[in-house]
């Protein structure tokens, strides 16, 4: 359902801009959703674009933006849960772009924090 709503949003934005739903309007829709904190919807739309075009750049940027948000801006009271989620998104970035130094450095930082706290490092990768 969210994917359909995200796609409809991209089409509405495209028509409002007076063009067909193309790559630029999709990127604008993803950026707008990210700015509004609607990262799951932004990821759905970015994933659809990547599937259609084979270009994963927007998907990488969206995972990175979500991970950065979880690391630096989200509710500080839920830090333990957020860090595991952020770690999953940073790992996904590395799956898509193994040379991404920002994701690599954040992974090392978060895993180091878990190690210092004597806690198991969460496993898994975001979709």
C-alpha positions as CSV (number, residue, x, y, z in Angstrom):
1,X,0.0,0.0,0.0
2,X,2.8,2.4,0.9
3,X,4.5,1.7,-2.4
4,X,1.4,2.6,-4.3
5,X,1.0,5.8,-2.3
6,X,4.6,6.7,-2.9
7,X,4.3,6.1,-6.7
8,X,1.1,8.2,-6.7
9,X,3.0,11.0,-4.9
10,X,5.7,10.9,-7.6
11,X,3.1,11.1,-10.4
12,X,1.3,14.0,-8.7
13,X,4.6,15.9,-8.3
14,X,5.5,15.2,-11.9
15,X,2.2,16.5,-13.2
16,X,2.4,19.5,-10.9
17,X,5.8,20.2,-12.5
18,X,4.2,19.8,-15.9
19,X,6.1,16.7,-17.0
20,X,5.8,13.0,-17.0
21,X,6.9,11.0,-14.0
22,X,10.6,10.7,-14.9
23,X,13.8,10.2,-13.0
24,X,14.1,13.8,-11.8
25,X,10.5,13.9,-10.4
26,X,11.1,10.6,-8.7
27,X,14.3,11.9,-7.1
28,X,12.3,15.0,-6.0
29,X,9.6,12.8,-4.5
30,X,12.2,10.7,-2.6
31,X,14.0,13.8,-1.3
32,X,10.7,15.3,-0.2
33,X,9.7,12.1,1.6
34,X,13.1,11.9,3.3
35,X,12.9,15.6,4.4
36,X,9.5,14.8,6.0
37,X,11.0,11.8,7.8
38,X,9.0,9.3,5.7
39,X,12.0,7.1,5.0
40,X,10.2,3.8,4.5
41,X,8.1,5.4,1.7
42,X,11.2,7.1,0.3
43,X,13.0,3.8,0.2
44,X,10.1,2.1,-1.5
45,X,10.1,4.7,-4.2
46,X,13.9,4.6,-4.6
47,X,13.9,0.8,-4.7
48,X,11.2,0.9,-7.5
49,X,13.4,3.4,-9.5
50,X,16.5,1.2,-9.0
51,X,14.5,-1.9,-10.2
52,X,13.2,0.0,-13.3
53,X,16.4,1.7,-14.3
54,X,19.2,-0.4,-12.8
55,X,20.7,2.8,-11.3
56,X,21.0,2.3,-7.5
57,X,22.4,5.8,-6.8
58,X,19.1,7.2,-5.3
59,X,18.6,4.0,-3.3
60,X,22.1,4.3,-1.8
61,X,21.6,8.0,-1.0
62,X,18.2,7.2,0.7
63,X,19.6,4.4,2.8
64,X,22.5,6.7,3.8
65,X,20.1,9.5,4.7
66,X,18.0,7.2,6.8
67,X,21.0,5.8,8.6
68,X,22.4,9.3,9.3
69,X,19.0,10.4,10.6
70,X,18.8,7.4,12.9
71,X,22.3,8.0,14.1
72,X,22.3,11.7,14.6
73,X,18.7,13.1,14.7
74,X,16.1,10.6,15.9
75,X,14.8,10.4,19.4
76,X,17.8,10.0,21.8
77,X,15.7,7.9,24.3
78,X,15.5,5.0,21.8
79,X,19.2,5.0,20.9
80,X,19.7,1.3,21.4
81,X,17.0,0.4,18.9
82,X,18.0,3.1,16.5
83,X,21.6,2.2,16.3
84,X,20.8,-1.4,15.2
85,X,18.5,0.0,12.5
86,X,21.2,2.5,11.4
87,X,23.7,-0.2,11.3
88,X,21.5,-2.3,9.0
89,X,21.1,0.7,6.6
90,X,24.8,1.4,6.6
91,X,25.4,-2.3,5.8
92,X,22.9,-2.1,3.0
93,X,24.8,0.9,1.6
94,X,28.0,-1.1,1.6
95,X,26.2,-4.0,-0.2
96,X,25.2,-1.5,-2.9
97,X,28.4,0.5,-2.9
98,X,31.4,-1.3,-1.3
99,X,33.5,1.9,-1.6
100,X,31.2,4.1,0.5
101,X,33.6,5.5,3.1
102,X,30.9,7.2,5.1
103,X,29.0,4.0,5.6
104,X,32.1,2.1,6.5
105,X,33.2,4.6,9.1
106,X,29.8,4.7,10.7
107,X,29.7,0.9,10.8
108,X,33.0,0.8,12.6
109,X,31.9,3.6,15.0
110,X,28.6,1.9,15.9
111,X,30.1,-1.6,16.2
112,X,32.9,-0.1,18.5
113,X,30.2,1.4,20.7
114,X,28.5,-2.0,21.1
115,X,31.8,-3.6,21.8
116,X,32.7,-1.0,24.5
117,X,29.3,-1.6,26.1
118,X,29.9,-5.3,26.1
119,X,26.8,-5.9,24.0
120,X,26.3,-8.1,21.0
121,X,26.5,-6.2,17.7
122,X,23.2,-6.4,15.9
123,X,23.3,-8.4,12.7
124,X,21.4,-8.0,9.5
125,X,21.0,-5.7,6.6
126,X,18.1,-3.3,5.7
127,X,16.0,-4.2,2.6
